[in-house]
């Protein structure tokens, strides 16, 4: 496996596009029921007595109340929906400093959090202090009641760990086992925990990865963590030379995860309908196909039209900031790429990690939002992005809209693979159509269970 990081990124896209874990399902929800036996025993009736006269003259009539005792029995069934999983997430990544001493040329070069050098990888490889990498895709964890509170057991679709970029220094597992203990340090306003863990891989590598994390989150599905660990690899299937065989190393790292939701013991004992989503928006991928003021010698075709460029946002989260202004949010994305066009064989492109974004969300109609925004992108490209989006609402996490805006800045330290070792201006105006995938403006799970009736009887629901 020469490119385990790329493989995990592609896997995360496939998982997210399938919607796994981000909709109400038996996987995410535990259902409990209560059945009540109800009896109705009294029915009232009024009878009018006949006076016995038959001369065509209406005489006063007497009324008599009759109580007819009647017993009706039926069942009233009430349903309670709780989180089933202690954790369900899409992807987590970390840059690590391993005990493997080697030339800087052998660094993975992916930078702080395992993401900061995504767009400067070829420029920064020999100066990056994070020589290794850690990543997981498709994480699931359940409670382990017989071990006590805060113990979880789980797995992931993929787990990868690399001391550096050399063959034989990778550990890669499919469906590894995970045992974790969460020791809460802080629960409010955001969770802070210490988490010792043991991960055991058996295919295609056999390995043991153990250590501990200082974990901050989850906040809108975004988490930050610092961890220490030690990994020991046994053998790999067919003794693959790319994978580690009888190899071990220690490591320390800093990481981030997105669309990764953790639930404490108290939260798992709280019904879904009483959960309060912290984020105003959580999204996996948002694309804007645009026509720009600079034009382009090449074009992208989508929606049956030719476009000059594209804006890509991945791993987006926005938090309410009503203390500043009503409907105001502050947020970021794991990665943000703006490509305005290629008018003179020079790509006018800017890329940024964790940009800072401020947005106002005005509701024009049910599920229709107007979102003026201002975004600051600082690394590796330096540019400001001002614009507005009309969001026409989402159906199952897929939403469409229109966007207009302007970009001003430069390519900064963007890799030579994109801009040929030169720094170019990135500036222009654009108009485009947007498409969000797994892009939610509320929690689909919480909204779904809030819409369900609590109890069902033969006479209706309530």
C-alpha positions as CSV (number, residue, x, y, z in Angstrom):
1,X,0.0,0.0,0.0
2,X,2.2,2.8,-1.3
3,X,-0.5,5.5,-0.8
4,X,-2.5,4.7,2.3
5,X,-3.5,8.3,3.0
6,X,-5.0,8.7,-0.5
7,X,-6.8,5.4,-0.1
8,X,-8.4,6.6,3.2
9,X,-9.5,9.9,1.7
10,X,-11.2,8.1,-1.3
11,X,-12.9,5.7,1.1
12,X,-14.3,8.6,3.2
13,X,-15.8,10.1,0.0
14,X,-17.5,6.8,-0.8
15,X,-18.9,6.4,2.7
16,X,-20.2,10.0,2.9
17,X,-21.8,9.8,-0.6
18,X,-23.7,6.7,0.6
19,X,-25.1,8.6,3.6
20,X,-24.0,5.9,6.0
21,X,-24.7,6.8,9.6
22,X,-26.0,10.3,8.9
23,X,-29.7,9.4,8.7
24,X,-32.1,7.8,11.2
25,X,-31.5,4.1,11.2
26,X,-31.3,1.0,13.4
27,X,-27.5,1.6,13.4
28,X,-27.7,5.0,15.2
29,X,-30.8,4.5,17.3
30,X,-31.9,2.4,20.2
31,X,-35.6,2.0,20.7
32,X,-37.4,1.3,24.0
33,X,-41.2,0.8,24.4
34,X,-43.8,1.0,27.2
35,X,-47.2,-0.5,26.8
36,X,-50.1,0.8,29.0
37,X,-53.4,-1.0,29.4
38,X,-56.3,1.5,29.4
39,X,-59.9,0.7,30.5
40,X,-63.0,2.8,29.9
41,X,-65.9,1.7,32.1
42,X,-68.7,4.3,32.2
43,X,-70.9,5.5,29.4
44,X,-73.8,8.1,30.0
45,X,-77.1,8.1,28.1
46,X,-80.4,10.2,28.4
47,X,-83.8,8.5,27.8
48,X,-87.1,10.3,27.3
49,X,-90.2,8.6,28.9
50,X,-93.5,8.3,27.0
51,X,-96.4,10.0,28.7
52,X,-98.9,7.5,27.3
53,X,-101.3,10.2,25.9
54,X,-102.4,10.0,22.3
55,X,-104.8,12.9,21.6
56,X,-102.6,15.0,19.4
57,X,-101.7,17.3,22.3
58,X,-98.0,17.7,23.2
59,X,-97.6,17.3,26.9
60,X,-94.4,17.8,29.0
61,X,-92.1,14.8,28.9
62,X,-89.8,13.5,31.6
63,X,-86.1,12.9,31.1
64,X,-84.3,10.1,32.8
65,X,-80.5,9.7,33.1
66,X,-79.4,6.2,32.5
67,X,-75.8,5.1,33.3
68,X,-74.8,2.2,31.1
69,X,-71.7,0.5,32.5
70,X,-69.4,-0.6,29.7
71,X,-65.8,-1.8,29.8
72,X,-63.5,-1.1,26.9
73,X,-59.9,-2.1,27.1
74,X,-57.0,-1.2,24.8
75,X,-53.3,-0.8,24.7
76,X,-51.4,2.5,24.4
77,X,-47.8,1.9,23.3
78,X,-45.2,4.7,23.7
79,X,-41.8,4.7,22.0
80,X,-38.6,6.2,23.2
81,X,-35.6,6.7,20.9
82,X,-32.0,7.0,22.2
83,X,-28.6,7.1,20.6
84,X,-27.3,3.6,20.1
85,X,-23.7,4.5,19.4
86,X,-21.2,6.1,21.6
87,X,-19.4,7.4,18.5
88,X,-20.0,7.5,14.8
89,X,-17.8,9.4,12.5
90,X,-16.4,9.8,9.0
91,X,-12.7,10.5,9.2
92,X,-10.0,11.5,11.7
93,X,-6.4,12.5,10.8
94,X,-3.2,13.4,12.6
95,X,0.3,14.4,11.9
96,X,2.7,12.5,14.2
97,X,6.3,12.8,15.3
98,X,7.6,9.3,15.4
99,X,10.7,7.9,17.1
100,X,11.9,6.7,13.7
101,X,15.1,8.7,12.9
102,X,15.6,9.2,9.2
103,X,16.4,11.9,6.6
104,X,13.8,14.7,6.3
105,X,13.4,13.6,2.7
106,X,11.6,10.5,4.1
107,X,9.0,12.7,5.9
108,X,5.3,12.2,5.0
109,X,5.2,16.0,4.8
110,X,1.5,16.4,5.6
111,X,2.0,18.8,8.4
112,X,0.2,19.9,11.6
113,X,-3.0,18.0,12.3
114,X,-2.1,15.8,9.2
115,X,-3.7,18.4,7.0
116,X,-1.8,21.7,6.9
117,X,0.6,20.7,4.2
118,X,-2.0,19.1,1.9
119,X,-1.4,21.9,-0.7
120,X,2.3,22.5,0.1
121,X,3.3,18.9,0.4
122,X,6.1,18.9,-2.2
123,X,7.5,22.2,-1.0
124,X,7.5,21.5,2.8
125,X,8.4,17.8,3.0
126,X,12.0,18.4,4.2
127,X,11.1,21.1,6.7
128,X,8.0,19.4,8.3
129,X,8.7,18.2,11.8
130,X,5.7,15.8,11.5
131,X,7.4,12.9,9.8
132,X,4.5,10.4,10.1
133,X,0.8,10.1,9.8
134,X,-2.2,8.6,11.5
135,X,-5.7,8.3,10.1
136,X,-9.0,6.4,10.4
137,X,-12.2,6.2,8.3
138,X,-15.7,5.1,9.3
139,X,-15.4,5.0,13.0
140,X,-18.1,3.2,15.1
141,X,-18.1,2.6,18.9
142,X,-20.6,1.1,21.3
143,X,-20.9,1.1,25.1
144,X,-19.6,-1.8,27.1
145,X,-21.8,-1.9,30.2
146,X,-20.2,-4.9,31.9
147,X,-16.9,-3.0,32.1
148,X,-18.6,0.0,33.6
149,X,-19.4,3.6,32.6
150,X,-17.4,5.4,29.9
151,X,-16.0,2.2,28.4
152,X,-16.5,1.7,24.6
153,X,-15.7,-0.9,22.1
154,X,-15.6,-0.4,18.3
155,X,-14.0,-0.6,15.0
156,X,-13.3,1.4,11.8
157,X,-13.5,0.6,8.1
158,X,-9.8,1.5,7.7
159,X,-6.9,2.5,10.0
160,X,-3.5,3.6,8.8
161,X,-0.4,4.5,10.7
162,X,3.0,5.5,9.2
163,X,6.3,6.3,10.9
164,X,7.5,7.9,7.7
165,X,7.2,7.5,4.0
166,X,9.5,4.6,3.5
167,X,8.2,1.1,2.5
168,X,7.9,-1.2,5.5
169,X,7.0,1.6,7.9
170,X,3.2,1.5,7.2
171,X,0.6,-0.3,9.3
172,X,-2.7,-0.7,7.7
173,X,-5.8,-2.4,9.1
174,X,-9.3,-3.2,7.9
175,X,-12.0,-3.4,10.6
176,X,-9.5,-3.2,13.5
177,X,-10.7,-3.7,17.1
178,X,-10.7,-0.7,19.4
179,X,-11.2,-0.6,23.2
180,X,-11.3,2.9,24.8
181,X,-12.0,4.5,28.2
182,X,-13.2,8.1,28.5
183,X,-12.2,10.0,31.6
184,X,-14.2,13.3,31.5
185,X,-12.3,16.4,32.6
186,X,-14.9,18.9,31.4
187,X,-18.5,18.5,30.2
188,X,-19.6,22.1,29.7
189,X,-19.4,24.2,27.5
190,X,-17.6,21.6,25.4
191,X,-16.4,18.1,26.3
192,X,-12.7,17.6,27.3
193,X,-11.6,14.0,28.0
194,X,-8.6,11.8,28.5
195,X,-8.9,8.6,26.5
196,X,-6.5,5.7,26.9
197,X,-7.0,3.2,24.0
198,X,-5.9,-0.1,22.5
199,X,-6.3,-0.8,18.8
200,X,-5.7,-4.3,17.4
201,X,-5.3,-4.9,13.7
202,X,-5.4,-8.3,12.1
203,X,-5.7,-7.7,8.3
204,X,-3.7,-7.0,6.1
205,X,-1.3,-6.1,9.0
206,X,-1.3,-7.7,12.5
207,X,-0.4,-4.9,14.9
208,X,-1.0,-3.4,18.3
209,X,-1.5,0.3,18.6
210,X,-1.9,1.6,22.2
211,X,-1.7,5.0,23.8
212,X,-3.8,7.9,25.1
213,X,-5.5,11.0,23.8
214,X,-6.4,14.4,25.2
215,X,-9.6,14.9,23.3
216,X,-11.6,18.1,22.8
217,X,-15.1,17.7,21.3
218,X,-17.2,16.7,19.6
219,X,-18.5,20.2,18.7
220,X,-20.7,20.0,15.6
221,X,-18.9,16.8,14.6
222,X,-15.5,18.5,14.8
223,X,-12.8,17.3,17.2
224,X,-9.2,18.2,18.1
225,X,-6.9,15.8,19.9
226,X,-3.3,15.3,21.1
227,X,-2.1,11.8,21.5
228,X,0.8,9.6,22.6
229,X,1.2,6.1,21.5
230,X,3.3,3.0,20.7
231,X,2.7,0.7,17.7
232,X,4.0,-2.8,17.2
233,X,3.6,-4.6,13.9
234,X,3.8,-8.4,13.5
235,X,3.4,-9.7,10.0
236,X,1.5,-8.6,7.0
237,X,-0.5,-10.7,4.5
238,X,1.9,-12.4,2.0
239,X,4.8,-10.4,3.8
240,X,4.0,-7.4,1.6
241,X,7.2,-5.3,1.5
242,X,5.2,-2.0,1.6
243,X,3.6,-2.9,4.9
244,X,5.4,-3.2,8.3
245,X,6.7,-6.6,9.3
246,X,8.1,-7.0,12.8
247,X,8.5,-3.3,13.3
248,X,7.7,-0.9,16.1
249,X,7.9,2.8,16.9
250,X,6.6,5.4,19.4
251,X,4.9,8.6,18.4
252,X,3.2,11.8,19.5
253,X,0.8,13.8,17.4
254,X,-1.9,16.4,17.0
255,X,-5.0,15.7,15.0
256,X,-8.5,16.6,13.9
257,X,-11.7,14.8,12.9
258,X,-14.8,15.9,11.1
259,X,-18.3,14.6,10.9
260,X,-17.3,12.7,14.0
261,X,-20.0,12.6,16.7
262,X,-19.3,11.5,20.3
263,X,-21.9,10.9,22.9
264,X,-21.3,10.7,26.7
265,X,-23.1,8.3,29.0
266,X,-25.7,11.0,29.9
267,X,-26.3,11.9,26.3
268,X,-26.9,8.2,25.4
269,X,-29.6,8.1,28.1
270,X,-31.3,11.2,26.7
271,X,-34.0,10.8,24.0
272,X,-33.0,12.0,20.5
273,X,-35.8,14.6,20.5
274,X,-34.3,16.3,23.5
275,X,-30.8,16.7,22.0
276,X,-29.8,20.2,21.0
277,X,-27.5,20.3,18.0
278,X,-24.6,22.7,18.7
279,X,-23.7,23.5,15.1
280,X,-25.9,25.5,12.8
281,X,-24.5,23.8,9.7
282,X,-22.5,20.5,9.2
283,X,-21.4,19.5,5.7
284,X,-19.2,17.0,4.0
285,X,-18.7,18.5,0.6
286,X,-20.0,21.7,-1.1
287,X,-19.3,22.5,-4.7
288,X,-19.9,25.8,-6.6
289,X,-19.6,25.7,-10.4
290,X,-18.9,29.2,-11.6
291,X,-18.6,31.7,-14.4
292,X,-15.8,34.2,-13.6
293,X,-14.8,37.6,-14.8
294,X,-11.4,36.3,-16.1
295,X,-12.8,33.5,-18.2
296,X,-11.0,30.2,-18.9
297,X,-9.3,28.4,-21.8
298,X,-10.6,25.2,-20.4
299,X,-14.1,24.5,-19.0
300,X,-15.9,22.2,-16.7
301,X,-19.2,20.7,-17.7
302,X,-22.0,20.3,-15.1
303,X,-25.8,20.9,-15.0
304,X,-25.6,20.7,-18.8
305,X,-23.5,23.9,-18.9
306,X,-19.8,24.9,-19.3
307,X,-18.2,26.6,-16.4
308,X,-14.9,28.5,-16.0
309,X,-14.0,27.2,-12.5
310,X,-15.1,25.6,-9.3
311,X,-15.1,26.2,-5.5
312,X,-14.7,23.2,-3.3
313,X,-15.3,23.2,0.5
314,X,-14.8,20.0,2.4
315,X,-15.6,19.2,6.1
316,X,-17.6,22.4,6.8
317,X,-19.0,23.4,10.2
318,X,-20.7,26.6,11.3
319,X,-21.5,27.5,14.9
320,X,-24.2,30.0,16.1
321,X,-22.8,33.3,17.4
322,X,-26.0,35.1,18.5
323,X,-24.0,37.0,21.1
324,X,-22.7,39.0,18.1
325,X,-25.9,39.2,16.0
326,X,-29.0,37.2,15.6
327,X,-28.6,34.5,12.8
328,X,-24.8,35.1,12.8
329,X,-22.5,32.1,12.6
330,X,-18.7,31.5,12.7
331,X,-17.2,28.5,11.0
332,X,-14.5,26.8,9.0
333,X,-13.8,24.0,6.6
334,X,-11.1,21.4,6.6
335,X,-10.1,22.4,3.1
336,X,-11.2,25.2,0.7
337,X,-10.2,25.5,-2.9
338,X,-11.1,28.4,-5.2
339,X,-10.4,27.9,-9.0
340,X,-11.5,31.0,-11.0
341,X,-10.2,29.9,-14.4
342,X,-7.2,29.3,-16.6
343,X,-7.3,32.3,-19.0
344,X,-3.6,32.5,-19.9
345,X,-2.4,28.9,-19.2
346,X,-1.9,30.1,-15.6
347,X,-4.4,28.6,-13.2
348,X,-5.9,31.3,-11.0
349,X,-6.3,29.1,-7.9
350,X,-6.1,29.5,-4.2
351,X,-6.3,26.8,-1.6
352,X,-6.6,27.1,2.2
353,X,-6.7,24.9,5.3
354,X,-9.2,25.8,8.1
355,X,-10.2,29.3,6.7
356,X,-12.2,31.6,9.0
357,X,-15.8,32.2,7.8
358,X,-18.5,34.5,9.1
359,X,-22.1,34.1,7.8
360,X,-25.5,35.6,8.3
361,X,-28.4,33.2,7.7
362,X,-31.7,34.9,6.7
363,X,-34.7,32.7,6.1
364,X,-36.8,33.9,3.1
365,X,-39.2,30.9,3.1
366,X,-39.3,27.5,4.8
367,X,-35.9,25.9,4.0
368,X,-34.8,28.8,1.7
369,X,-31.9,30.8,3.1
370,X,-30.0,33.8,2.0
371,X,-26.4,33.6,3.3
372,X,-24.1,36.6,2.9
373,X,-20.6,35.6,4.0
374,X,-17.0,36.8,4.5
375,X,-14.1,34.4,4.5
376,X,-10.4,34.8,5.3
377,X,-8.0,32.3,3.9
378,X,-4.5,32.5,5.3
379,X,-2.5,29.3,4.5
380,X,-1.1,28.3,2.2
381,X,-2.8,30.8,-0.1
382,X,-3.7,34.3,1.2
383,X,-7.0,35.7,-0.1
384,X,-10.3,37.1,1.1
385,X,-13.6,35.8,-0.2
386,X,-16.8,37.9,0.0
387,X,-20.1,36.7,-1.4
388,X,-23.7,35.6,-0.9
389,X,-25.5,32.3,-1.4
390,X,-29.2,31.5,-1.9
391,X,-29.8,28.0,-0.5
392,X,-32.9,26.4,-1.9
393,X,-33.1,23.8,0.9
394,X,-31.9,20.3,1.3
395,X,-33.4,16.9,0.6
396,X,-31.6,14.2,2.5
397,X,-28.5,16.3,2.8
398,X,-28.4,17.3,-0.9
399,X,-29.0,21.0,-1.5
400,X,-28.9,23.3,-4.5
401,X,-28.5,27.0,-4.7
402,X,-26.9,30.0,-6.4
403,X,-23.8,31.9,-5.3
404,X,-22.2,35.2,-6.3
405,X,-19.0,36.7,-5.0
406,X,-15.5,38.0,-5.4
407,X,-12.0,36.9,-4.4
408,X,-8.9,39.0,-3.9
409,X,-5.4,37.7,-2.8
410,X,-2.6,35.6,-4.1
411,X,-1.5,32.0,-4.3
412,X,0.9,32.3,-1.3
413,X,2.9,29.2,-0.6
414,X,0.8,26.9,-2.8
415,X,2.7,23.9,-4.0
416,X,4.6,24.2,-7.3
417,X,2.5,21.3,-8.5
418,X,-0.3,23.8,-8.9
419,X,1.4,27.1,-9.8
420,X,4.9,26.3,-11.2
421,X,7.0,27.9,-8.4
422,X,5.5,31.3,-8.9
423,X,3.2,33.5,-6.8
424,X,0.2,34.7,-8.8
425,X,-2.7,37.0,-8.0
426,X,-6.0,35.3,-7.3
427,X,-8.7,37.9,-7.9
428,X,-12.0,38.1,-9.8
429,X,-15.8,38.1,-9.6
430,X,-18.0,35.1,-10.3
431,X,-21.5,33.8,-10.4
432,X,-22.4,30.1,-10.1
433,X,-24.6,27.2,-9.1
434,X,-23.9,25.3,-5.9
435,X,-24.4,21.7,-4.9
436,X,-24.1,20.4,-1.3
437,X,-23.5,16.7,-0.5
438,X,-24.2,15.6,3.0
439,X,-24.6,19.3,3.8
440,X,-27.1,19.7,6.7
441,X,-28.4,22.9,8.2
442,X,-29.9,21.0,11.1
443,X,-29.6,17.5,12.6
444,X,-31.5,15.1,10.4
445,X,-31.7,12.5,13.2
446,X,-33.0,14.9,15.9
447,X,-35.5,16.5,13.5
448,X,-36.8,13.1,12.4
449,X,-37.5,11.8,15.9
450,X,-39.0,15.1,17.0
451,X,-41.5,14.7,14.2
452,X,-42.6,11.2,15.4
453,X,-45.6,10.8,17.8
454,X,-44.6,9.5,21.2
455,X,-47.5,7.1,21.7
456,X,-49.9,5.1,19.5
457,X,-53.5,4.0,20.4
458,X,-56.4,2.5,18.4
459,X,-57.9,6.0,18.5
460,X,-55.0,8.0,17.2
461,X,-51.4,9.1,17.9
462,X,-50.1,11.7,20.3
